[in-house]
Amino acid sequence: ELAEKIKALPMSSTRQVQRFLFSGATEVELDKQGRVVISPKLREHAGLTEAKSATVIGVSNRAEIWNTERWENACDSISDEEIALEMEKLGF
């Protein structure tokens, strides 16, 4: 329901939030030990190849794995006012 509300908003006003919330995803399978193998392309895109740490976040019905430094920068780039405005648009 939330995804549909966000998609219905004008792209011009929610572009950054939509990118943040709906970035590309890839289906993966677990290996024999139950681990997720992240493709080299996604590891590179996420900055995990040389990262000292990773952060796993829950986003709606999926998980995302971030380079921890990039995740912290992404969080810092969105102000409390921007979040409040978008939440208000969604009726929260």
C-alpha positions in Angstrom: 0.0 0.0 0.0 2.8 2.4 0.9 4.7 1.6 -2.3 1.6 2.4 -4.4 1.1 5.7 -2.6 4.7 6.7 -3.2 4.5 5.7 -6.9 1.4 7.8 -7.3 3.2 11.0 -6.2 4.8 13.3 -8.8 8.4 12.1 -9.6 9.6 15.7 -9.5 8.9 16.0 -5.8 9.8 12.5 -4.7 12.6 11.4 -7.0 15.2 11.1 -4.3 12.9 9.2 -1.9 11.7 6.9 -4.7 15.3 6.1 -5.7 16.1 5.5 -2.1 13.1 3.3 -1.5 12.9 1.5 -4.9 16.4 0.9 -6.0 17.2 -2.1 -8.2 17.0 -5.5 -6.7 18.3 -8.9 -7.7 16.9 -12.3 -6.8 19.5 -14.7 -5.4 19.6 -18.2 -4.2 21.1 -19.5 -1.0 24.2 -21.7 -1.2 24.4 -25.1 0.4 25.3 -23.5 3.7 22.3 -21.1 3.6 24.3 -18.1 2.7 23.4 -15.4 0.1 25.9 -14.9 -2.6 25.9 -11.3 -3.8 26.8 -10.9 -7.5 30.1 -9.1 -8.2 28.1 -6.4 -10.1 26.0 -5.6 -7.0 29.0 -5.9 -4.6 30.8 -3.3 -6.8 27.7 -1.1 -7.1 27.2 -1.1 -3.3 30.8 -0.4 -2.6 31.3 -3.7 -0.8 34.5 -4.8 -2.5 36.8 -2.7 -0.3 34.4 -1.9 2.5 35.4 -2.5 6.1 31.8 -3.2 7.1 28.4 -3.7 5.7 24.9 -2.7 7.0 21.8 -4.8 6.4 18.6 -2.9 6.5 14.9 -3.9 6.2 13.0 -2.0 3.5 9.3 -3.0 3.4 9.3 -6.7 2.3 13.0 -6.9 1.4 16.5 -6.4 2.8 19.3 -4.3 1.4 23.0 -4.6 2.1 25.0 -1.4 2.1 28.5 -0.3 2.6 28.1 1.2 6.1 29.8 4.5 5.2 27.5 4.9 2.2 24.5 4.1 4.3 25.4 6.7 6.9 25.9 9.3 4.1 22.6 8.5 2.5 20.8 8.9 5.9 22.6 12.2 6.5 21.6 13.5 3.0 17.9 13.4 3.8 16.8 16.0 6.3 14.1 15.5 8.9 12.1 18.2 7.2 12.2 16.2 3.9 11.1 13.0 5.6 8.3 14.9 7.5 7.0 16.4 4.2 6.9 13.1 2.4 5.2 11.4 5.4 2.6 14.2 5.4 2.0 13.6 1.7 1.4 9.9 2.4 -1.1 10.8 5.1 1.0 10.0 8.1 
